[in-house]
């Protein structure tokens, strides 16, 4: 019986495609045509690695830097490239884990993308706060939120919306959330 279950799981997995990640890559490629410096966040380094591989296939394109908590990541290069004091002119997409969502100034970016919904409101605010700063060189900044199908929604996604609304009602929010997310869930 266990073997039959594992075979069924294997069959289902073999039917899966990378279309969901490909759509994220396409969004980043379109945004790179308009914004020379983009930050994209996901809490899972494996997702960042897959997105990086897919983006590199779209050559020529912007430089891709992956910054995670791993000392072998491009973290130092990303911090330098996205620093408000940087003189580097190479268009760059920074793929960041949540280890880069707090305590660093990356306001050279004008756009940020949540590749997946953050686990909590504080993490979302921290991600946005990397570029939404008083000394930003940009008149406006832009944030993209995931628009996944209901099949991909997690219970944590529903809790995120509930917590966001609670924080917004009780304390006031530090970041706007797209109205469609507030009225229809994720």
C-alpha positions as CSV (number, residue, x, y, z in Angstrom):
1,X,0.0,0.0,0.0
2,X,2.8,2.4,0.8
3,X,4.5,1.7,-2.5
4,X,1.3,2.5,-4.3
5,X,1.0,5.8,-2.5
6,X,4.6,6.7,-3.3
7,X,4.0,5.9,-7.0
8,X,0.9,8.0,-7.0
9,X,2.9,10.9,-5.4
10,X,5.7,10.4,-8.0
11,X,3.2,10.5,-10.9
12,X,1.6,13.7,-9.5
13,X,5.0,15.3,-9.1
14,X,6.1,14.4,-12.6
15,X,3.0,16.3,-13.9
16,X,4.1,19.5,-12.2
17,X,5.7,22.3,-14.2
18,X,7.8,25.3,-13.5
19,X,5.2,27.6,-15.0
20,X,4.6,29.4,-11.7
21,X,8.3,30.3,-11.3
22,X,8.5,31.2,-15.0
23,X,5.7,33.8,-14.6
24,X,7.7,35.3,-11.8
25,X,10.8,35.4,-14.0
26,X,8.7,37.1,-16.8
27,X,7.5,39.7,-14.4
28,X,11.1,40.5,-13.2
29,X,12.3,40.7,-16.9
30,X,9.5,43.1,-17.8
31,X,10.2,45.2,-14.7
32,X,13.9,45.3,-15.5
33,X,13.1,47.0,-18.8
34,X,11.7,49.9,-16.7
35,X,13.6,49.9,-13.5
36,X,17.4,49.4,-13.4
37,X,17.5,48.2,-9.8
38,X,14.9,45.7,-8.5
39,X,14.7,43.8,-5.2
40,X,12.7,40.5,-5.2
41,X,12.1,38.7,-1.9
42,X,11.3,35.1,-1.0
43,X,11.8,33.3,2.3
44,X,13.1,30.1,0.6
45,X,16.6,30.2,-0.9
46,X,15.8,27.2,-3.2
47,X,13.2,29.4,-4.9
48,X,15.7,32.2,-5.3
49,X,18.2,29.7,-6.9
50,X,15.6,28.5,-9.4
51,X,14.6,32.0,-10.3
52,X,18.2,32.9,-10.7
53,X,18.8,30.0,-13.1
54,X,15.7,30.9,-15.1
55,X,16.7,34.6,-15.3
56,X,20.2,33.8,-16.5
57,X,18.7,32.0,-19.5
58,X,17.1,35.3,-20.6
59,X,20.5,36.8,-21.6
60,X,21.3,39.5,-22.3
61,X,19.8,40.8,-19.2
62,X,20.6,42.6,-15.9
63,X,23.1,41.3,-13.5
64,X,21.5,38.8,-11.0
65,X,22.7,38.8,-7.4
66,X,21.3,36.4,-4.8
67,X,21.6,37.4,-1.2
68,X,20.8,35.0,1.6
69,X,22.2,34.3,5.0
70,X,24.8,32.0,3.4
71,X,28.3,33.5,3.5
72,X,28.9,32.3,-0.1
73,X,25.9,34.3,-1.4
74,X,26.2,37.6,-3.3
75,X,25.2,39.5,-0.1
76,X,28.2,41.9,0.0
77,X,27.9,42.6,-3.7
78,X,24.2,43.2,-3.4
79,X,24.6,45.6,-0.4
80,X,27.2,47.5,-2.4
81,X,25.2,47.6,-5.7
82,X,22.0,48.8,-4.0
83,X,23.6,51.2,-1.6
84,X,22.4,54.8,-2.1
85,X,26.1,55.8,-2.3
86,X,27.0,53.3,-5.1
87,X,28.4,54.6,-8.4
88,X,27.8,51.2,-10.1
89,X,25.7,51.7,-13.2
90,X,25.0,48.0,-14.0
91,X,21.3,47.2,-14.0
92,X,20.7,44.6,-11.3
93,X,18.0,42.3,-10.0
94,X,18.6,41.4,-6.3
95,X,17.0,38.1,-5.3
96,X,16.9,38.3,-1.5
97,X,15.9,36.0,1.3
98,X,14.4,37.5,4.4
99,X,17.9,37.7,5.9
100,X,18.3,40.9,3.8
101,X,14.9,42.3,4.7
102,X,16.0,44.1,7.8
103,X,18.7,46.6,8.8
104,X,20.2,47.4,5.4
105,X,19.8,50.4,3.1
106,X,18.9,49.4,-0.4
107,X,17.1,52.4,-1.6
108,X,18.8,52.5,-4.9
109,X,16.1,50.1,-6.0
110,X,12.9,51.7,-7.1
111,X,10.9,48.5,-7.2
112,X,10.4,45.5,-5.0
113,X,8.6,42.2,-5.7
114,X,7.3,39.8,-3.2
115,X,7.8,36.5,-5.0
116,X,5.8,34.8,-2.3
117,X,3.6,36.3,0.4
118,X,5.6,37.1,3.5
119,X,4.9,35.0,6.6
120,X,4.1,38.0,8.7
121,X,3.2,41.7,8.5
122,X,6.5,42.7,10.1
123,X,8.5,40.9,7.5
124,X,6.5,42.6,4.7
125,X,7.1,46.0,6.3
126,X,10.8,45.2,6.6
127,X,11.0,44.1,3.0
128,X,9.3,47.3,1.8
129,X,11.4,49.4,4.2
130,X,14.6,48.5,2.3
131,X,13.6,51.0,-0.4
132,X,10.8,53.1,1.2
133,X,13.1,55.4,3.1
134,X,13.3,59.2,3.7
135,X,16.5,59.5,1.7
136,X,15.3,57.6,-1.3
137,X,16.5,59.2,-4.6
138,X,13.1,58.2,-6.2
139,X,9.9,60.3,-6.2
140,X,7.9,57.1,-6.0
141,X,8.6,53.4,-5.3
142,X,6.7,50.4,-6.5
143,X,5.9,47.1,-4.9
144,X,4.4,44.0,-6.5
145,X,2.6,41.4,-4.5
146,X,1.9,37.8,-5.5
147,X,-1.4,37.0,-7.3
148,X,-1.5,33.3,-6.9
149,X,-4.4,31.1,-7.8
150,X,-6.5,29.8,-4.9
151,X,-4.9,26.4,-5.3
152,X,-1.6,27.8,-4.1
153,X,-3.0,29.7,-1.2
154,X,-1.8,28.6,2.2
155,X,-3.4,29.1,5.6
156,X,-0.5,31.4,6.4
157,X,-1.6,33.6,3.5
158,X,-5.1,33.9,5.0
159,X,-3.5,34.7,8.4
160,X,-1.3,37.3,6.9
161,X,-4.3,39.2,5.5
162,X,-6.1,38.9,8.9
163,X,-3.0,40.1,10.8
164,X,-2.5,43.0,8.3
165,X,-6.1,44.2,8.8
166,X,-5.7,43.9,12.6
167,X,-2.5,45.9,12.5
168,X,-4.0,48.4,10.1
169,X,-7.1,48.9,12.3
170,X,-5.3,49.1,15.6
171,X,-2.0,50.8,14.9
172,X,-2.2,52.0,11.3
173,X,-0.2,50.3,8.6
174,X,3.3,51.3,7.5
175,X,2.7,50.0,4.0
176,X,-0.3,49.9,1.6
177,X,-1.7,46.5,0.7
178,X,-3.4,46.1,-2.7
179,X,-7.1,46.5,-2.3
180,X,-7.7,43.3,-4.2
181,X,-5.8,41.3,-1.6
182,X,-7.8,43.0,1.2
183,X,-11.2,42.3,-0.3
184,X,-10.6,38.9,-1.9
185,X,-7.8,37.3,0.2
186,X,-4.7,36.2,-1.7
